[in-house]
Amino acid sequence: MKKIVGSVPLKTQNIAQDKEGEMSIIEIVKNKWAVYTHYRNGKLFYDIVNEFGEVLYKLNINIDDKEDIGGATFEKRYKAIAFMRYIRMNIEDGSFITVAPKELGSVTCATNMGISKDLTVGKVYDIIAIEDCAGLLYRIVNDEGESHRYSPRFFVGGENDQTRV
């Protein structure tokens, strides 16, 4: 198996690429998390997510390879840098997947409930992520230009409204 150093650019068609068609593993893992999603046919599947919980990449780990895995324990969430070895292996065998960003839509602020002065009632905001933090929350860039989580109770509707942030 070919060895790849973490800062060496990789050529592949399966991962997001910069202007020269190359991306380093360091760029893939920097400020990202690996989150377990499921098990199937001897493989653990993890999503690589950013700080907003958006899935950017998918990888798998073959746990049937006892020489490689040994008695390792796999947890639900790791810093992605801990999985550089498996990312390299997935890139080499062509199973590393880049997830296209999906449009989450927009919502109109129906109320700020008197507690959120950084949302304008009647204004449309783009949802940049949907997070589950002891209940569903929308991550939205507010009027102050900051990304925050808000309860869906603040919002209604979506794409049919005229005003736009």
MORAQUI-V123954 format. One record per pair of residues at least 12 apart in sequence whose ideal C-beta (glycine too) atoms are under 7 Angstrom apart, sorted by the first residue. I is the first residue (numbers start at 1). J is the second residue. D is the distance in Angstrom with one decimal. If there is no record, write none. Layout:
BEGIN
I & J & D
I & J & D
END
This chain:
BEGIN
1 & 92 & 6.8
2 & 92 & 6.4
4 & 88 & 5.1
6 & 25 & 5.1
6 & 26 & 5.4
6 & 84 & 6.0
7 & 24 & 5.7
7 & 26 & 5.6
8 & 24 & 6.7
9 & 22 & 3.6
9 & 23 & 6.7
9 & 24 & 5.2
10 & 22 & 6.5
10 & 23 & 6.2
10 & 24 & 6.7
10 & 25 & 6.7
10 & 91 & 5.7
12 & 91 & 5.4
14 & 94 & 6.1
14 & 96 & 5.2
14 & 97 & 6.2
14 & 98 & 6.4
15 & 28 & 7.0
15 & 91 & 6.6
15 & 96 & 5.8
15 & 98 & 5.1
16 & 98 & 4.8
25 & 84 & 5.5
25 & 87 & 5.8
25 & 88 & 6.4
28 & 48 & 6.9
28 & 57 & 6.5
28 & 87 & 6.1
29 & 80 & 4.0
29 & 81 & 4.6
29 & 84 & 6.0
31 & 50 & 7.0
31 & 51 & 6.2
32 & 48 & 5.2
32 & 49 & 6.4
32 & 50 & 5.9
32 & 56 & 6.8
32 & 80 & 3.9
33 & 49 & 5.3
33 & 77 & 5.9
33 & 78 & 6.9
33 & 79 & 6.2
33 & 80 & 5.8
34 & 46 & 4.5
34 & 48 & 5.7
34 & 78 & 4.7
34 & 80 & 4.8
34 & 83 & 4.7
35 & 47 & 5.1
35 & 49 & 5.6
35 & 76 & 6.8
35 & 77 & 5.3
36 & 74 & 7.0
36 & 76 & 4.7
42 & 62 & 6.2
42 & 63 & 6.0
42 & 64 & 3.8
43 & 60 & 4.4
43 & 61 & 6.4
43 & 62 & 5.5
43 & 63 & 6.7
44 & 60 & 6.7
44 & 61 & 4.6
44 & 63 & 5.8
44 & 74 & 5.7
45 & 58 & 6.8
45 & 60 & 5.1
46 & 59 & 5.6
46 & 83 & 6.8
48 & 80 & 5.2
52 & 128 & 6.2
52 & 129 & 3.9
52 & 139 & 5.4
53 & 129 & 5.4
53 & 131 & 5.1
54 & 129 & 5.4
55 & 99 & 4.9
56 & 99 & 5.9
57 & 96 & 6.6
57 & 97 & 6.4
57 & 98 & 5.7
57 & 99 & 6.4
58 & 97 & 4.2
58 & 99 & 6.4
59 & 83 & 6.9
59 & 86 & 5.8
59 & 87 & 5.8
59 & 90 & 4.5
59 & 96 & 5.7
60 & 90 & 6.6
60 & 95 & 6.0
61 & 86 & 5.1
104 & 127 & 4.1
104 & 128 & 7.0
104 & 130 & 6.3
105 & 127 & 5.8
105 & 158 & 5.1
105 & 159 & 6.4
106 & 124 & 5.0
106 & 125 & 6.3
106 & 126 & 5.0
106 & 127 & 6.5
106 & 158 & 5.1
106 & 159 & 6.0
107 & 125 & 6.0
107 & 127 & 6.3
107 & 138 & 6.7
107 & 155 & 3.6
107 & 156 & 6.8
107 & 157 & 6.6
107 & 158 & 5.4
108 & 122 & 6.7
108 & 124 & 5.1
108 & 155 & 6.2
108 & 156 & 5.5
108 & 157 & 4.8
108 & 161 & 4.7
109 & 121 & 5.3
109 & 122 & 6.6
109 & 123 & 5.3
109 & 125 & 6.5
109 & 154 & 5.9
109 & 155 & 5.9
110 & 154 & 6.6
110 & 155 & 5.9
110 & 156 & 4.4
111 & 154 & 6.1
112 & 154 & 6.7
113 & 154 & 6.8
116 & 154 & 6.8
118 & 142 & 4.0
118 & 143 & 5.1
118 & 144 & 5.0
119 & 142 & 5.8
119 & 143 & 6.5
119 & 154 & 6.4
120 & 143 & 5.8
122 & 163 & 6.4
123 & 163 & 5.6
123 & 165 & 6.1
124 & 161 & 4.9
124 & 163 & 5.3
124 & 164 & 5.1
124 & 165 & 6.1
125 & 140 & 4.6
125 & 165 & 5.4
126 & 165 & 6.6
127 & 140 & 6.2
128 & 140 & 6.7
128 & 141 & 6.5
128 & 147 & 6.6
131 & 149 & 6.0
133 & 149 & 6.6
136 & 152 & 6.2
137 & 149 & 4.1
137 & 150 & 6.5
137 & 151 & 6.3
138 & 150 & 5.3
138 & 152 & 6.0
138 & 155 & 6.8
END
